[in-house]
């Protein structure tokens, strides 16, 4: 587990993305999210259709993360 400093404001979220259907999708999602500053510990699953991740809300918003997933072709179910 990474250590956090008080300059960071890490939040953990689980997002539901029903279009994740295979390992290729998982790779696409994880690569897209891992490229973002402020996002870490991305774990996507084709079985559960869930994406677990940590993000630093001082660096990136959840809305931005959802927009990136939209663009990648895996819209988050709300
Ligand atoms: Cu796929």
PDB file of the backbone (N, CA, C, O) and the ligand in Angstrom, with CONECT records:
HET     CU  A 101       1
ATOM      1  N   UNK A   1       0.848  -1.192   0.000  1.00  0.00           N
ATOM      2  CA  UNK A   1       0.000   0.000   0.000  1.00  0.00           C
ATOM      3  C   UNK A   1       0.880   1.237   0.000  1.00  0.00           C
ATOM      4  O   UNK A   1       1.801   1.358   0.808  1.00  0.00           O
ATOM      5  N   UNK A   2       0.593   2.146  -0.903  1.00  0.00           N
ATOM      6  CA  UNK A   2       1.383   3.366  -0.998  1.00  0.00           C
ATOM      7  C   UNK A   2       1.123   4.260   0.213  1.00  0.00           C
ATOM      8  O   UNK A   2       0.021   4.311   0.759  1.00  0.00           O
ATOM      9  N   UNK A   3       2.149   4.937   0.596  1.00  0.00           N
ATOM     10  CA  UNK A   3       1.953   5.908   1.672  1.00  0.00           C
ATOM     11  C   UNK A   3       1.390   7.201   1.089  1.00  0.00           C
ATOM     12  O   UNK A   3       1.670   7.546  -0.059  1.00  0.00           O
ATOM     13  N   UNK A   4       0.619   7.887   1.861  1.00  0.00           N
ATOM     14  CA  UNK A   4       0.045   9.145   1.398  1.00  0.00           C
ATOM     15  C   UNK A   4       0.596  10.288   2.246  1.00  0.00           C
ATOM     16  O   UNK A   4       0.893  10.117   3.428  1.00  0.00           O
ATOM     17  N   UNK A   5       0.721  11.426   1.634  1.00  0.00           N
ATOM     18  CA  UNK A   5       1.116  12.612   2.372  1.00  0.00           C
ATOM     19  C   UNK A   5      -0.091  13.514   2.507  1.00  0.00           C
ATOM     20  O   UNK A   5      -1.105  13.297   1.844  1.00  0.00           O
ATOM     21  N   UNK A   6       0.001  14.525   3.358  1.00  0.00           N
ATOM     22  CA  UNK A   6      -1.181  15.354   3.553  1.00  0.00           C
ATOM     23  C   UNK A   6      -1.384  16.373   2.434  1.00  0.00           C
ATOM     24  O   UNK A   6      -2.317  17.174   2.492  1.00  0.00           O
ATOM     25  N   UNK A   7      -0.507  16.352   1.400  1.00  0.00           N
ATOM     26  CA  UNK A   7      -0.792  17.159   0.224  1.00  0.00           C
ATOM     27  C   UNK A   7      -1.711  16.412  -0.734  1.00  0.00           C
ATOM     28  O   UNK A   7      -2.195  16.994  -1.705  1.00  0.00           O
ATOM     29  N   UNK A   8      -1.955  15.137  -0.475  1.00  0.00           N
ATOM     30  CA  UNK A   8      -2.818  14.358  -1.356  1.00  0.00           C
ATOM     31  C   UNK A   8      -4.173  14.139  -0.707  1.00  0.00           C
ATOM     32  O   UNK A   8      -4.305  14.131   0.517  1.00  0.00           O
ATOM     33  N   UNK A   9      -5.164  13.963  -1.548  1.00  0.00           N
ATOM     34  CA  UNK A   9      -6.526  13.749  -1.085  1.00  0.00           C
ATOM     35  C   UNK A   9      -7.090  12.565  -1.872  1.00  0.00           C
ATOM     36  O   UNK A   9      -7.912  12.729  -2.773  1.00  0.00           O
ATOM     37  N   UNK A  10      -6.622  11.367  -1.504  1.00  0.00           N
ATOM     38  CA  UNK A  10      -6.936  10.179  -2.298  1.00  0.00           C
ATOM     39  C   UNK A  10      -8.332   9.654  -1.960  1.00  0.00           C
ATOM     40  O   UNK A  10      -8.690   9.477  -0.795  1.00  0.00           O
ATOM     41  N   UNK A  11      -9.101   9.413  -3.015  1.00  0.00           N
ATOM     42  CA  UNK A  11     -10.406   8.793  -2.841  1.00  0.00           C
ATOM     43  C   UNK A  11     -10.445   7.488  -3.608  1.00  0.00           C
ATOM     44  O   UNK A  11      -9.866   7.372  -4.688  1.00  0.00           O
ATOM     45  N   UNK A  12     -11.127   6.509  -3.046  1.00  0.00           N
ATOM     46  CA  UNK A  12     -11.305   5.225  -3.715  1.00  0.00           C
ATOM     47  C   UNK A  12     -12.728   5.148  -4.261  1.00  0.00           C
ATOM     48  O   UNK A  12     -13.689   5.445  -3.551  1.00  0.00           O
ATOM     49  N   UNK A  13     -12.857   4.746  -5.534  1.00  0.00           N
ATOM     50  CA  UNK A  13     -14.188   4.584  -6.101  1.00  0.00           C
ATOM     51  C   UNK A  13     -14.275   3.261  -6.859  1.00  0.00           C
ATOM     52  O   UNK A  13     -13.269   2.727  -7.325  1.00  0.00           O
ATOM     53  N   UNK A  14     -15.474   2.757  -6.968  1.00  0.00           N
ATOM     54  CA  UNK A  14     -15.770   1.606  -7.823  1.00  0.00           C
ATOM     55  C   UNK A  14     -16.816   2.049  -8.832  1.00  0.00           C
ATOM     56  O   UNK A  14     -17.909   2.478  -8.463  1.00  0.00           O
ATOM     57  N   UNK A  15     -16.469   1.940 -10.118  1.00  0.00           N
ATOM     58  CA  UNK A  15     -17.354   2.365 -11.196  1.00  0.00           C
ATOM     59  C   UNK A  15     -17.887   1.138 -11.926  1.00  0.00           C
ATOM     60  O   UNK A  15     -17.196   0.127 -12.046  1.00  0.00           O
ATOM     61  N   UNK A  16     -19.117   1.238 -12.410  1.00  0.00           N
ATOM     62  CA  UNK A  16     -19.727   0.145 -13.162  1.00  0.00           C
ATOM     63  C   UNK A  16     -19.695   0.491 -14.644  1.00  0.00           C
ATOM     64  O   UNK A  16     -20.275   1.492 -15.065  1.00  0.00           O
ATOM     65  N   UNK A  17     -19.020  -0.331 -15.431  1.00  0.00           N
ATOM     66  CA  UNK A  17     -18.903  -0.109 -16.877  1.00  0.00           C
ATOM     67  C   UNK A  17     -19.332  -1.387 -17.603  1.00  0.00           C
ATOM     68  O   UNK A  17     -18.507  -2.266 -17.852  1.00  0.00           O
ATOM     69  N   UNK A  18     -20.621  -1.491 -17.942  1.00  0.00           N
ATOM     70  CA  UNK A  18     -21.179  -2.752 -18.465  1.00  0.00           C
ATOM     71  C   UNK A  18     -20.574  -3.206 -19.784  1.00  0.00           C
ATOM     72  O   UNK A  18     -20.720  -4.371 -20.152  1.00  0.00           O
ATOM     73  N   UNK A  19     -19.890  -2.306 -20.513  1.00  0.00           N
ATOM     74  CA  UNK A  19     -19.359  -2.676 -21.825  1.00  0.00           C
ATOM     75  C   UNK A  19     -18.016  -3.390 -21.747  1.00  0.00           C
ATOM     76  O   UNK A  19     -17.478  -3.796 -22.777  1.00  0.00           O
ATOM     77  N   UNK A  20     -17.469  -3.551 -20.560  1.00  0.00           N
ATOM     78  CA  UNK A  20     -16.229  -4.332 -20.423  1.00  0.00           C
ATOM     79  C   UNK A  20     -16.587  -5.809 -20.550  1.00  0.00           C
ATOM     80  O   UNK A  20     -17.209  -6.389 -19.661  1.00  0.00           O
ATOM     81  N   UNK A  21     -16.181  -6.411 -21.679  1.00  0.00           N
ATOM     82  CA  UNK A  21     -16.651  -7.779 -21.935  1.00  0.00           C
ATOM     83  C   UNK A  21     -15.534  -8.810 -22.027  1.00  0.00           C
ATOM     84  O   UNK A  21     -15.811 -10.010 -22.009  1.00  0.00           O
ATOM     85  N   UNK A  22     -14.293  -8.381 -22.125  1.00  0.00           N
ATOM     86  CA  UNK A  22     -13.212  -9.366 -22.241  1.00  0.00           C
ATOM     87  C   UNK A  22     -11.902  -8.752 -21.762  1.00  0.00           C
ATOM     88  O   UNK A  22     -11.846  -7.583 -21.381  1.00  0.00           O
ATOM     89  N   UNK A  23     -10.861  -9.560 -21.790  1.00  0.00           N
ATOM     90  CA  UNK A  23      -9.567  -9.103 -21.305  1.00  0.00           C
ATOM     91  C   UNK A  23      -9.003  -7.937 -22.094  1.00  0.00           C
ATOM     92  O   UNK A  23      -8.265  -7.110 -21.558  1.00  0.00           O
ATOM     93  N   UNK A  24      -9.356  -7.878 -23.380  1.00  0.00           N
ATOM     94  CA  UNK A  24      -8.898  -6.758 -24.193  1.00  0.00           C
ATOM     95  C   UNK A  24      -9.503  -5.453 -23.695  1.00  0.00           C
ATOM     96  O   UNK A  24      -8.816  -4.436 -23.605  1.00  0.00           O
ATOM     97  N   UNK A  25     -10.775  -5.485 -23.375  1.00  0.00           N
ATOM     98  CA  UNK A  25     -11.448  -4.307 -22.814  1.00  0.00           C
ATOM     99  C   UNK A  25     -10.775  -3.885 -21.511  1.00  0.00           C
ATOM    100  O   UNK A  25     -10.536  -2.702 -21.269  1.00  0.00           O
ATOM    101  N   UNK A  26     -10.476  -4.880 -20.680  1.00  0.00           N
ATOM    102  CA  UNK A  26      -9.830  -4.602 -19.394  1.00  0.00           C
ATOM    103  C   UNK A  26      -8.521  -3.855 -19.624  1.00  0.00           C
ATOM    104  O   UNK A  26      -8.230  -2.866 -18.951  1.00  0.00           O
ATOM    105  N   UNK A  27      -7.722  -4.349 -20.599  1.00  0.00           N
ATOM    106  CA  UNK A  27      -6.450  -3.703 -20.907  1.00  0.00           C
ATOM    107  C   UNK A  27      -6.653  -2.275 -21.387  1.00  0.00           C
ATOM    108  O   UNK A  27      -5.935  -1.365 -20.971  1.00  0.00           O
ATOM    109  N   UNK A  28      -7.647  -2.078 -22.274  1.00  0.00           N
ATOM    110  CA  UNK A  28      -7.918  -0.747 -22.812  1.00  0.00           C
ATOM    111  C   UNK A  28      -8.276   0.227 -21.698  1.00  0.00           C
ATOM    112  O   UNK A  28      -7.762   1.344 -21.639  1.00  0.00           O
ATOM    113  N   UNK A  29      -9.167  -0.217 -20.816  1.00  0.00           N
ATOM    114  CA  UNK A  29      -9.624   0.630 -19.706  1.00  0.00           C
ATOM    115  C   UNK A  29      -8.457   0.943 -18.768  1.00  0.00           C
ATOM    116  O   UNK A  29      -8.252   2.094 -18.380  1.00  0.00           O
ATOM    117  N   UNK A  30      -7.703  -0.085 -18.414  1.00  0.00           N
ATOM    118  CA  UNK A  30      -6.622   0.125 -17.450  1.00  0.00           C
ATOM    119  C   UNK A  30      -5.540   1.026 -18.036  1.00  0.00           C
ATOM    120  O   UNK A  30      -4.976   1.862 -17.330  1.00  0.00           O
ATOM    121  N   UNK A  31      -5.247   0.859 -19.338  1.00  0.00           N
ATOM    122  CA  UNK A  31      -4.235   1.703 -19.969  1.00  0.00           C
ATOM    123  C   UNK A  31      -4.704   3.153 -20.020  1.00  0.00           C
ATOM    124  O   UNK A  31      -3.938   4.066 -19.714  1.00  0.00           O
ATOM    125  N   UNK A  32      -5.969   3.366 -20.408  1.00  0.00           N
ATOM    126  CA  UNK A  32      -6.500   4.729 -20.497  1.00  0.00           C
ATOM    127  C   UNK A  32      -6.442   5.420 -19.146  1.00  0.00           C
ATOM    128  O   UNK A  32      -6.082   6.595 -19.063  1.00  0.00           O
ATOM    129  N   UNK A  33      -6.793   4.702 -18.088  1.00  0.00           N
ATOM    130  CA  UNK A  33      -6.849   5.325 -16.761  1.00  0.00           C
ATOM    131  C   UNK A  33      -5.463   5.479 -16.151  1.00  0.00           C
ATOM    132  O   UNK A  33      -5.189   6.466 -15.468  1.00  0.00           O
ATOM    133  N   UNK A  34      -4.578   4.498 -16.396  1.00  0.00           N
ATOM    134  CA  UNK A  34      -3.236   4.589 -15.826  1.00  0.00           C
ATOM    135  C   UNK A  34      -2.433   5.732 -16.434  1.00  0.00           C
ATOM    136  O   UNK A  34      -1.456   6.192 -15.842  1.00  0.00           O
ATOM    137  N   UNK A  35      -2.851   6.199 -17.633  1.00  0.00           N
ATOM    138  CA  UNK A  35      -2.157   7.320 -18.266  1.00  0.00           C
ATOM    139  C   UNK A  35      -2.528   8.663 -17.652  1.00  0.00           C
ATOM    140  O   UNK A  35      -1.904   9.679 -17.960  1.00  0.00           O
ATOM    141  N   UNK A  36      -3.528   8.677 -16.796  1.00  0.00           N
ATOM    142  CA  UNK A  36      -4.001   9.940 -16.219  1.00  0.00           C
ATOM    143  C   UNK A  36      -3.209  10.299 -14.976  1.00  0.00           C
ATOM    144  O   UNK A  36      -2.963   9.449 -14.120  1.00  0.00           O
ATOM    145  N   UNK A  37      -2.813  11.556 -14.879  1.00  0.00           N
ATOM    146  CA  UNK A  37      -2.203  12.039 -13.647  1.00  0.00           C
ATOM    147  C   UNK A  37      -3.238  11.990 -12.525  1.00  0.00           C
ATOM    148  O   UNK A  37      -4.393  12.374 -12.711  1.00  0.00           O
ATOM    149  N   UNK A  38      -2.813  11.521 -11.379  1.00  0.00           N
ATOM    150  CA  UNK A  38      -3.691  11.530 -10.221  1.00  0.00           C
ATOM    151  C   UNK A  38      -4.510  10.261 -10.055  1.00  0.00           C
ATOM    152  O   UNK A  38      -5.242  10.120  -9.076  1.00  0.00           O
ATOM    153  N   UNK A  39      -4.393   9.326 -11.013  1.00  0.00           N
ATOM    154  CA  UNK A  39      -5.139   8.065 -10.927  1.00  0.00           C
ATOM    155  C   UNK A  39      -4.159   6.936 -10.663  1.00  0.00           C
ATOM    156  O   UNK A  39      -3.102   6.871 -11.290  1.00  0.00           O
ATOM    157  N   UNK A  40      -4.500   6.045  -9.738  1.00  0.00           N
ATOM    158  CA  UNK A  40      -3.616   4.921  -9.423  1.00  0.00           C
ATOM    159  C   UNK A  40      -4.440   3.704  -9.017  1.00  0.00           C
ATOM    160  O   UNK A  40      -5.645   3.787  -8.782  1.00  0.00           O
ATOM    161  N   UNK A  41      -3.742   2.569  -8.943  1.00  0.00           N
ATOM    162  CA  UNK A  41      -4.357   1.319  -8.483  1.00  0.00           C
ATOM    163  C   UNK A  41      -5.618   0.957  -9.268  1.00  0.00           C
ATOM    164  O   UNK A  41      -6.634   0.567  -8.693  1.00  0.00           O
ATOM    165  N   UNK A  42      -5.531   1.095 -10.601  1.00  0.00           N
ATOM    166  CA  UNK A  42      -6.681   0.784 -11.449  1.00  0.00           C
ATOM    167  C   UNK A  42      -6.823  -0.736 -11.576  1.00  0.00           C
ATOM    168  O   UNK A  42      -5.869  -1.436 -11.915  1.00  0.00           O
ATOM    169  N   UNK A  43      -8.015  -1.220 -11.301  1.00  0.00           N
ATOM    170  CA  UNK A  43      -8.284  -2.646 -11.444  1.00  0.00           C
ATOM    171  C   UNK A  43      -9.656  -2.816 -12.090  1.00  0.00           C
ATOM    172  O   UNK A  43     -10.686  -2.548 -11.471  1.00  0.00           O
ATOM    173  N   UNK A  44      -9.653  -3.268 -13.351  1.00  0.00           N
ATOM    174  CA  UNK A  44     -10.903  -3.493 -14.068  1.00  0.00           C
ATOM    175  C   UNK A  44     -11.150  -4.994 -14.172  1.00  0.00           C
ATOM    176  O   UNK A  44     -10.207  -5.785 -14.189  1.00  0.00           O
ATOM    177  N   UNK A  45     -12.419  -5.380 -14.240  1.00  0.00           N
ATOM    178  CA  UNK A  45     -12.772  -6.792 -14.328  1.00  0.00           C
ATOM    179  C   UNK A  45     -13.859  -7.011 -15.367  1.00  0.00           C
ATOM    180  O   UNK A  45     -14.887  -6.334 -15.357  1.00  0.00           O
ATOM    181  N   UNK A  46     -13.622  -7.972 -16.273  1.00  0.00           N
ATOM    182  CA  UNK A  46     -14.637  -8.315 -17.271  1.00  0.00           C
ATOM    183  C   UNK A  46     -15.751  -9.147 -16.643  1.00  0.00           C
ATOM    184  O   UNK A  46     -16.862  -9.190 -17.171  1.00  0.00           O
ATOM    185  N   UNK A  47     -15.470  -9.795 -15.543  1.00  0.00           N
ATOM    186  CA  UNK A  47     -16.483 -10.645 -14.901  1.00  0.00           C
ATOM    187  C   UNK A  47     -17.511  -9.812 -14.146  1.00  0.00           C
ATOM    188  O   UNK A  47     -18.713 -10.057 -14.236  1.00  0.00           O
ATOM    189  N   UNK A  48     -17.023  -8.828 -13.404  1.00  0.00           N
ATOM    190  CA  UNK A  48     -17.944  -8.018 -12.587  1.00  0.00           C
ATOM    191  C   UNK A  48     -18.369  -6.740 -13.292  1.00  0.00           C
ATOM    192  O   UNK A  48     -19.321  -6.088 -12.863  1.00  0.00           O
ATOM    193  N   UNK A  49     -17.664  -6.363 -14.391  1.00  0.00           N
ATOM    194  CA  UNK A  49     -17.896  -5.096 -15.100  1.00  0.00           C
ATOM    195  C   UNK A  49     -17.605  -3.896 -14.207  1.00  0.00           C
ATOM    196  O   UNK A  49     -18.157  -2.814 -14.410  1.00  0.00           O
ATOM    197  N   UNK A  50     -16.749  -4.088 -13.231  1.00  0.00           N
ATOM    198  CA  UNK A  50     -16.435  -3.012 -12.295  1.00  0.00           C
ATOM    199  C   UNK A  50     -15.004  -2.533 -12.502  1.00  0.00           C
ATOM    200  O   UNK A  50     -14.121  -3.299 -12.886  1.00  0.00           O
ATOM    201  N   UNK A  51     -14.799  -1.245 -12.239  1.00  0.00           N
ATOM    202  CA  UNK A  51     -13.469  -0.648 -12.254  1.00  0.00           C
ATOM    203  C   UNK A  51     -13.218  -0.059 -10.876  1.00  0.00           C
ATOM    204  O   UNK A  51     -13.924   0.849 -10.439  1.00  0.00           O
ATOM    205  N   UNK A  52     -12.223  -0.576 -10.208  1.00  0.00           N
ATOM    206  CA  UNK A  52     -11.776  -0.021  -8.931  1.00  0.00           C
ATOM    207  C   UNK A  52     -10.595   0.895  -9.202  1.00  0.00           C
ATOM    208  O   UNK A  52      -9.700   0.546  -9.972  1.00  0.00           O
ATOM    209  N   UNK A  53     -10.586   2.049  -8.581  1.00  0.00           N
ATOM    210  CA  UNK A  53      -9.415   2.914  -8.710  1.00  0.00           C
ATOM    211  C   UNK A  53      -9.329   3.890  -7.552  1.00  0.00           C
ATOM    212  O   UNK A  53     -10.306   4.156  -6.852  1.00  0.00           O
ATOM    213  N   UNK A  54      -8.119   4.416  -7.378  1.00  0.00           N
ATOM    214  CA  UNK A  54      -7.888   5.506  -6.445  1.00  0.00           C
ATOM    215  C   UNK A  54      -7.597   6.748  -7.260  1.00  0.00           C
ATOM    216  O   UNK A  54      -6.919   6.673  -8.285  1.00  0.00           O
ATOM    217  N   UNK A  55      -8.102   7.898  -6.818  1.00  0.00           N
ATOM    218  CA  UNK A  55      -7.730   9.132  -7.503  1.00  0.00           C
ATOM    219  C   UNK A  55      -7.517  10.244  -6.492  1.00  0.00           C
ATOM    220  O   UNK A  55      -8.114  10.279  -5.416  1.00  0.00           O
ATOM    221  N   UNK A  56      -6.630  11.157  -6.895  1.00  0.00           N
ATOM    222  CA  UNK A  56      -6.315  12.308  -6.053  1.00  0.00           C
ATOM    223  C   UNK A  56      -7.236  13.451  -6.482  1.00  0.00           C
ATOM    224  O   UNK A  56      -7.067  14.020  -7.560  1.00  0.00           O
ATOM    225  N   UNK A  57      -8.195  13.776  -5.645  1.00  0.00           N
ATOM    226  CA  UNK A  57      -9.206  14.764  -6.034  1.00  0.00           C
ATOM    227  C   UNK A  57      -8.645  16.183  -6.099  1.00  0.00           C
ATOM    228  O   UNK A  57      -9.337  17.101  -6.540  1.00  0.00           O
ATOM    229  N   UNK A  58      -7.390  16.373  -5.660  1.00  0.00           N
ATOM    230  CA  UNK A  58      -6.728  17.660  -5.881  1.00  0.00           C
ATOM    231  C   UNK A  58      -6.177  17.765  -7.308  1.00  0.00           C
ATOM    232  O   UNK A  58      -5.874  18.860  -7.782  1.00  0.00           O
ATOM    233  N   UNK A  59      -6.050  16.623  -7.986  1.00  0.00           N
ATOM    234  CA  UNK A  59      -5.411  16.575  -9.310  1.00  0.00           C
ATOM    235  C   UNK A  59      -6.434  16.342 -10.419  1.00  0.00           C
ATOM    236  O   UNK A  59      -6.338  16.944 -11.488  1.00  0.00           O
ATOM    237  N   UNK A  60      -7.410  15.474 -10.170  1.00  0.00           N
ATOM    238  CA  UNK A  60      -8.369  15.099 -11.214  1.00  0.00           C
ATOM    239  C   UNK A  60      -9.730  14.857 -10.571  1.00  0.00           C
ATOM    240  O   UNK A  60      -9.821  14.406  -9.429  1.00  0.00           O
ATOM    241  N   UNK A  61     -10.779  15.165 -11.320  1.00  0.00           N
ATOM    242  CA  UNK A  61     -12.135  14.969 -10.793  1.00  0.00           C
ATOM    243  C   UNK A  61     -12.702  13.639 -11.273  1.00  0.00           C
ATOM    244  O   UNK A  61     -12.259  13.082 -12.277  1.00  0.00           O
ATOM    245  N   UNK A  62     -13.676  13.149 -10.544  1.00  0.00           N
ATOM    246  CA  UNK A  62     -14.356  11.926 -10.972  1.00  0.00           C
ATOM    247  C   UNK A  62     -15.050  12.147 -12.314  1.00  0.00           C
ATOM    248  O   UNK A  62     -15.114  11.234 -13.138  1.00  0.00           O
ATOM    249  N   UNK A  63     -15.570  13.355 -12.537  1.00  0.00           N
ATOM    250  CA  UNK A  63     -16.217  13.668 -13.807  1.00  0.00           C
ATOM    251  C   UNK A  63     -15.269  13.535 -14.988  1.00  0.00           C
ATOM    252  O   UNK A  63     -15.650  13.055 -16.056  1.00  0.00           O
ATOM    253  N   UNK A  64     -14.030  13.965 -14.782  1.00  0.00           N
ATOM    254  CA  UNK A  64     -13.015  13.844 -15.829  1.00  0.00           C
ATOM    255  C   UNK A  64     -12.710  12.371 -16.108  1.00  0.00           C
ATOM    256  O   UNK A  64     -12.573  11.970 -17.264  1.00  0.00           O
ATOM    257  N   UNK A  65     -12.606  11.583 -15.066  1.00  0.00           N
ATOM    258  CA  UNK A  65     -12.338  10.156 -15.223  1.00  0.00           C
ATOM    259  C   UNK A  65     -13.467   9.498 -16.011  1.00  0.00           C
ATOM    260  O   UNK A  65     -13.221   8.672 -16.890  1.00  0.00           O
ATOM    261  N   UNK A  66     -14.705   9.870 -15.689  1.00  0.00           N
ATOM    262  CA  UNK A  66     -15.851   9.298 -16.399  1.00  0.00           C
ATOM    263  C   UNK A  66     -15.858   9.738 -17.864  1.00  0.00           C
ATOM    264  O   UNK A  66     -16.239   8.966 -18.743  1.00  0.00           O
ATOM    265  N   UNK A  67     -15.435  10.982 -18.126  1.00  0.00           N
ATOM    266  CA  UNK A  67     -15.371  11.471 -19.508  1.00  0.00           C
ATOM    267  C   UNK A  67     -14.340  10.687 -20.312  1.00  0.00           C
ATOM    268  O   UNK A  67     -14.571  10.367 -21.478  1.00  0.00           O
ATOM    269  N   UNK A  68     -13.201  10.376 -19.690  1.00  0.00           N
ATOM    270  CA  UNK A  68     -12.166   9.588 -20.361  1.00  0.00           C
ATOM    271  C   UNK A  68     -12.694   8.199 -20.694  1.00  0.00           C
ATOM    272  O   UNK A  68     -12.427   7.673 -21.775  1.00  0.00           O
ATOM    273  N   UNK A  69     -13.434   7.610 -19.780  1.00  0.00           N
ATOM    274  CA  UNK A  69     -14.001   6.276 -20.031  1.00  0.00           C
ATOM    275  C   UNK A  69     -15.034   6.338 -21.159  1.00  0.00           C
ATOM    276  O   UNK A  69     -15.103   5.436 -21.994  1.00  0.00           O
ATOM    277  N   UNK A  70     -15.831   7.397 -21.180  1.00  0.00           N
ATOM    278  CA  UNK A  70     -16.769   7.612 -22.286  1.00  0.00           C
ATOM    279  C   UNK A  70     -16.026   7.605 -23.610  1.00  0.00           C
ATOM    280  O   UNK A  70     -16.406   6.908 -24.550  1.00  0.00           O
ATOM    281  N   UNK A  71     -14.948   8.401 -23.667  1.00  0.00           N
ATOM    282  CA  UNK A  71     -14.166   8.530 -24.901  1.00  0.00           C
ATOM    283  C   UNK A  71     -13.552   7.206 -25.308  1.00  0.00           C
ATOM    284  O   UNK A  71     -13.431   6.914 -26.497  1.00  0.00           O
ATOM    285  N   UNK A  72     -13.164   6.403 -24.326  1.00  0.00           N
ATOM    286  CA  UNK A  72     -12.536   5.111 -24.607  1.00  0.00           C
ATOM    287  C   UNK A  72     -13.564   4.062 -25.050  1.00  0.00           C
ATOM    288  O   UNK A  72     -13.203   2.976 -25.502  1.00  0.00           O
ATOM    289  N   UNK A  73     -14.846   4.404 -24.912  1.00  0.00           N
ATOM    290  CA  UNK A  73     -15.885   3.486 -25.360  1.00  0.00           C
ATOM    291  C   UNK A  73     -16.489   2.649 -24.242  1.00  0.00           C
ATOM    292  O   UNK A  73     -17.202   1.678 -24.496  1.00  0.00           O
ATOM    293  N   UNK A  74     -16.196   3.036 -22.990  1.00  0.00           N
ATOM    294  CA  UNK A  74     -16.714   2.290 -21.845  1.00  0.00           C
ATOM    295  C   UNK A  74     -17.431   3.236 -20.879  1.00  0.00           C
ATOM    296  O   UNK A  74     -16.933   3.518 -19.789  1.00  0.00           O
ATOM    297  N   UNK A  75     -18.616   3.725 -21.294  1.00  0.00           N
ATOM    298  CA  UNK A  75     -19.327   4.671 -20.437  1.00  0.00           C
ATOM    299  C   UNK A  75     -19.708   4.050 -19.090  1.00  0.00           C
ATOM    300  O   UNK A  75     -20.062   2.875 -18.996  1.00  0.00           O
ATOM    301  N   UNK A  76     -19.622   4.872 -18.072  1.00  0.00           N
ATOM    302  CA  UNK A  76     -19.959   4.430 -16.722  1.00  0.00           C
ATOM    303  C   UNK A  76     -21.466   4.464 -16.541  1.00  0.00           C
ATOM    304  O   UNK A  76     -22.128   5.440 -16.891  1.00  0.00           O
ATOM    305  N   UNK A  77     -21.990   3.390 -15.992  1.00  0.00           N
ATOM    306  CA  UNK A  77     -23.420   3.307 -15.689  1.00  0.00           C
ATOM    307  C   UNK A  77     -23.700   4.122 -14.425  1.00  0.00           C
ATOM    308  O   UNK A  77     -23.051   3.942 -13.394  1.00  0.00           O
ATOM    309  N   UNK A  78     -24.676   5.019 -14.528  1.00  0.00           N
ATOM    310  CA  UNK A  78     -24.989   5.871 -13.373  1.00  0.00           C
ATOM    311  C   UNK A  78     -26.328   5.490 -12.761  1.00  0.00           C
ATOM    312  O   UNK A  78     -26.755   6.099 -11.780  1.00  0.00           O
TER     313      UNK A  78
HETATM  314 CU    CU A 101     -13.406  -6.784 -24.984  1.00  0.00          CU
END
